[in-house]
Amino acid sequence: MYVWAIHADSPLVQPTQSPSNDEYIELTPKSKNRDNDSHRHRAPARQNDVECYYLDGNLHINFEFPEGNAILNIYDMSGTKCLQQPFSTTTTFIYNIGDITEPVKIEIETESNVYEGFYIPL
């Protein structure tokens, strides 16, 4: 079975393998800190389904509802930032990060939300 994905650095559509359950990364939304209204809780207008998985050295990120520009941050488990990459949430984003041998924290900050997840290689 193949999943069609658009590479961020290529206008061509290319087939990729379908990920297994071990390769999916569950991203959970965190509240975005706003200086002037951080004391108020905001309910999202809709729950965004963000698909994220690691396959063959590539991190795949797809937003069901685009949220504009975003920044991908990857941290090691000591909290050191290893990578920062801007991207657009309007199309599937595929980024080659190579082999992951140690657990990492993945954070995606959009114009309106922050999502966080962890990938632990088996």
C-alpha positions in Angstrom: 0.0 0.0 0.0 1.3 3.5 -0.8 0.5 6.9 0.6 0.8 9.9 -1.8 2.7 12.8 -0.4 4.0 16.1 -1.7 7.6 16.8 -0.7 8.3 20.4 0.5 11.3 20.7 -1.7 9.8 19.3 -4.8 6.6 20.1 -6.8 6.3 16.5 -7.8 4.0 14.0 -6.2 5.8 10.9 -5.1 4.6 7.6 -3.5 5.9 6.7 -0.1 5.5 3.6 2.0 2.7 3.5 4.5 3.9 3.8 8.1 3.4 1.2 10.8 1.9 2.1 14.2 5.4 2.3 15.7 6.3 5.1 13.4 3.4 7.4 14.2 4.1 10.3 16.6 1.1 11.5 18.7 1.1 15.3 18.8 -0.8 16.9 21.6 -1.8 20.6 21.5 -0.3 22.9 24.2 -1.7 26.3 25.0 0.2 29.1 23.3 1.5 31.6 25.9 0.2 35.1 25.1 1.6 37.9 27.3 -1.5 40.0 27.4 -4.2 37.3 27.9 -2.4 34.3 29.3 -4.7 34.2 32.2 -7.7 33.4 30.0 -8.4 29.9 28.7 -9.3 29.6 25.1 -11.3 26.7 23.6 -10.3 25.9 20.1 -12.9 26.5 17.4 -12.2 23.0 16.1 -9.9 20.2 17.0 -7.1 20.0 14.4 -6.0 16.5 13.4 -2.2 16.7 12.8 -0.7 13.5 11.4 3.0 13.1 12.1 5.2 10.1 11.5 8.8 9.1 11.0 9.6 6.8 8.1 12.9 5.9 6.3 14.7 8.9 7.8 11.9 11.4 6.9 9.5 13.2 9.2 6.1 13.6 7.7 3.7 16.2 9.0 0.2 16.8 7.6 -2.5 19.2 9.0 -6.2 18.4 8.4 -6.9 22.1 8.7 -4.0 24.4 7.6 -2.8 26.8 10.3 -0.5 29.0 8.1 3.3 29.1 8.6 4.9 26.9 11.3 8.2 26.1 12.8 9.4 22.5 13.5 11.7 22.2 16.5 13.4 19.0 17.5 15.0 18.6 20.9 17.1 15.8 22.4 15.9 14.5 25.8 18.1 16.9 27.7 16.2 19.8 26.2 18.8 20.9 23.7 17.4 22.1 20.4 18.8 20.0 17.6 16.9 21.4 14.6 14.6 24.3 13.7 12.9 24.4 10.3 10.1 26.7 9.1 7.4 25.2 6.8 3.8 25.8 5.6 0.9 23.8 6.9 -1.0 24.1 3.7 0.6 20.9 2.2 2.1 17.8 3.6 5.6 18.6 4.9 8.3 16.0 4.5 11.7 16.7 6.0 14.8 14.4 5.9 16.2 14.2 9.4 18.2 11.0 8.9 18.3 8.1 11.3 17.0 8.7 14.8 18.8 6.6 17.3 17.9 8.4 20.5 14.5 9.6 21.8 13.5 13.1 20.6 10.9 15.7 21.4 9.1 17.2 18.4 7.4 20.5 18.8 5.5 22.3 16.0 4.6 25.9 16.6 2.0 27.4 14.2 0.6 30.9 14.1 -2.2 29.9 16.6 -1.1 26.6 18.3 1.8 24.6 19.7 1.9 20.8 19.3 4.2 18.5 21.1 5.1 14.8 20.7 7.9 12.3 21.3 9.5 9.8 19.1 11.3 6.8 20.7 13.1 4.5 18.3 12.7 0.8 18.9 
